[in-house]
């Protein structure tokens, strides 16, 4: 580490000022969505071994956050890696038995090129990506696989997904207001390391410690290390560490470590980056001959093949890529220990013995029984997100411990 650190922390008033300057940042969402969607939409990744921490001018946490907020990088290209370890059990092929898909597009109307499902592969393991951007209207992400490549391309109003392994194409339309894809509530999906960092910074309040702890050398760039830690107990988040480009203010690496210790839940950052303008051809895409092309509204439109005349189906810019959340969603508490809760109106989740078979074993591997004033239920756990589902169908979920979920359920009675 560089021979200095900073104990400067932001105050609530300073944080309010910073929020006003981050108008283009995506809305804060629960950490599981940050990990799943943000990591899935862009090149975040663990950098290669540092070649020595640079000696940079001292900077406070407040100044570094302002530098991130003021960063105006719009053109870049690079190679990235992402390692995600939520601590999920081995599905053992169960996911295929549940969905009926054995690879490719499987059965049904889905497409292997649909980013909604394709990019969920980034939720576990280590992956290599290539990324490029030229302003808000042109971005490209390519997921490199063993014998194939998946590309997601945004060029103007068009959004294309292409799976070379199955020769399938997915086509949608970007939101009319700013050219970026949005979810069903009109919220921007985090799409860069900067977006992910700004989401994390939105949790900064008087329950959060924000400091600068030395420097790093990431993807050939000198960077400061910004460390964000919850002050209150009960959160499963240990800390978030962001390597920030000392010149441009662009976050280059994002690491989220759990309070339980061990490997990072998300370790992501550029391994190579260039701020030169990418060639215009980088964002060009024409469906290959014979490719199956699925429009975004696949359920209402028949498939077509490249070369067919006209367009089938359609895509409303308000639909986006993400499914809507449950009705009646409430949030208990604030900041890092907030818990989302809703009522399914059902009878909870069956036990493993009740479900039987492979699915029953899967449920038992995920869940711990819990009881209290609320009655009884099951806590489903990962290294970051835990969820309590009571036997009467109420759900409590957050980046908090099992004890915090039980306490919230008891207090709700």
C-alpha positions, 0 to 999 in steps of 0.5 A: 500500500502507499504510505498514507491513508485518509480517515476523512469521512463524508458527513450527511450534508456533504452526501446530500450535495453529492447526490444532487451532482449524480443525476445520471446515476441509476437509482439505488436498488438492493445489493442483489440487484446491484450484483446481478444486473450491474455485473451483468451489463458491463465489464467489471473485473478483478485487475491483474497483480499490481506492479507497485502502488503509485505515489499520488498527491493526498486526497480526502474521501470527499474530494475523491467522491466529487472526482467520481461524480465529475468524471465525464469519460464517454469513450473507452474500450478494454478487456475485463474479468469478473469473479462472482462468488455468492456461495450458491450450492451446486445445482447439479443439473437441477436448473435444467430439469426445472426449466426444461432447457438443456442448453442453447435456447432450450424449449419454449419461446426463449432465445439464447441471445436474450440478455435477460437470461444470457447475462445471468451467467455472470452471477457465478464463476469467473468470466472474461469480457470485452467492452467498448463505449462511445457516448450514451448511444453506443456500447458493446459488451462481448462475453468470451466463452470456450468455443463461442462468443455472446455480444450485446450491442447498443447502437442508437435506438437498436439493442442487439444480442447475438449468440454465435454458438447457437446463431441466435439473435435478440433485438430490442429498442432502447429507451427513447428519452436517452438511448439507454435501456431501462427496466419496467419502472423506467429506471436506468440499469447500472451499465459501467463501473461508475454506475455500480460505484454511484449506486453504492455511494447512494447508501452513504449516510451517517451509518457509513464510513468512507475513507481513502486507503492508499493507492493502486495500479490497475490496468496500467492506470494510477488509482486511489482506493476508496473504501466504503464500510457500514458502521452498524452491525447486522449487514452482510456487507463487510466493505466495498473497495473502489479503485478510482482513476487518479486522472479521469475519476473513472472507477476501474475496479470494484470489490465487495467483500462480505462481513463473514470474511473469505473471498470477495462476493464480487471482484471486478475491474478492468485488466486493460483500458484505453480512452481512445474513441472506438472505431464506428464499426465496433457498434455495427451489427447485421444478423448473420444469414440464417440466424434465428431473430427474436424480437423483444416481445417474443411472447406476442410475436412469431420468430423470424429469420434474417432476410425475412421482410418486415419486422414482427413483434415490437418493443416498448421502451418502458418494458426494459429487460428486468421483470417487475417486483411484487406488489405491496413491497415495503422497506423496513429500516434504512441504509445497509440494514434495510429489509424489503418485505412483501406478502405472497398471499400463499402458504410459504415454501414447502420443506424439502421432504414435502417437495421431494426429489431433487427439488426437495434436496435443493431447498434443504441445501439452501434453507435454515429453519427459523422461528419466533413471535412471527411463527415459523419459516425458512431462511434462504441464504447466500454470502450476501443476500438472505431471505426469510419466508414465513410459513404464512407467506410473508417474505423478508429479504436484504443484505442482512444476517438471519438474526436481523431478518427474524427480528424484523419479522417479530417486530412486524407482528 
